[in-house]
Amino acid sequence: MDQNKKKVAFNIIKNDPTDGHKGYGIGALSLENISPVFIDIEEEDVFVDVGAMHARSVVEKGIKFLKTKEEVPNGKPYWLVWVTIDRREEGPYYAGVTACEMTVDRSIRRGYKSLPEHVNKMDKSLKRHIMVDFMDDKSKKLLAEFLMNHNLEIWNNSSDELKAGLKVE
């Protein structure tokens, strides 16, 4: 290996890094497979919460999820985005990025999400698919900014499909 090449440093997370360690690994994108990224549309907040791997994220805790969106009419909208990072010769890149919708109404401790959709989208991300075109423009912009700010090199190495999918006119 060329000694002059700069190595990229990442937080590599195995299993659940918050297990027993308050705050360790929170906000880190994992180079090992996949990371769950939440978009709080109303608050314009984007954050990583590895608890989502087991449906135990901050957003999901204490919420009973119902089968239809209509059962949660005042649900606050979120996107759960599965982000898979991989590496090729040019360096690391966002290989799979797939979004799933979710709503949560804390006042009644109820929410809506389609578990089969979430599992399928996680699988699609792991299989290097980009599925973001159905997201609203505000969320696309927030996600693009988050991914760029996380690591511009990874963003620059990523596919034109991802960049076009998150481009807002």
C-alpha positions, 0 to 999 in steps of 0.5 A, a space after each residue: 500500500 502506498 504510504 503517502 495515501 491518507 487513511 480515512 478514520 471512522 468510528 467503527 461500531 459493532 452491535 449496539 455501542 450505546 449498550 452500557 455506555 451512555 453516549 458512546 458511538 451516538 452520532 457516528 456513522 458505521 463503516 460496518 454495514 449500516 446506520 439508521 439516520 432519523 430526520 425530524 422534519 418539523 424540527 429540521 434535525 438529523 441524527 444517528 440513533 443505532 437503537 433503531 436497529 432493534 426498534 429502540 430508538 429515541 423516536 420509537 421508545 414507548 410508542 405502540 405502532 399501529 397499522 395505518 397512518 389514519 389511526 395517528 392523525 396528529 402524528 409528527 412526521 419522521 424519516 428513518 433513512 438506512 445509510 450503508 457505507 462501503 469502500 472502493 478504490 477511490 475511498 469510502 462512499 454512501 453505497 445504500 441510502 433508503 428512506 422509510 416514513 414514520 409518524 409518532 404522536 407522543 401525547 397518545 403514545 401511538 405511531 405509524 410505521 410499516 415494519 415490513 417496509 422498514 425491514 425491506 428498506 434496510 435490506 435494500 440499503 445493504 444491497 446498495 440501493 438508493 431509494 430517496 426520490 419519494 421524500 419531500 424536498 425539505 427532508 432531501 435537503 436536510 439529508 444531503 446536508 447531513 451526509 455532506 457535513 458528516 464527511 464530504 469525501 464520502 459524499 464526493 465519492 458517492 454515486 450520481 444517483 444519490 446526489 440526483 435523488 437528493 437534489 432539490 430544485 
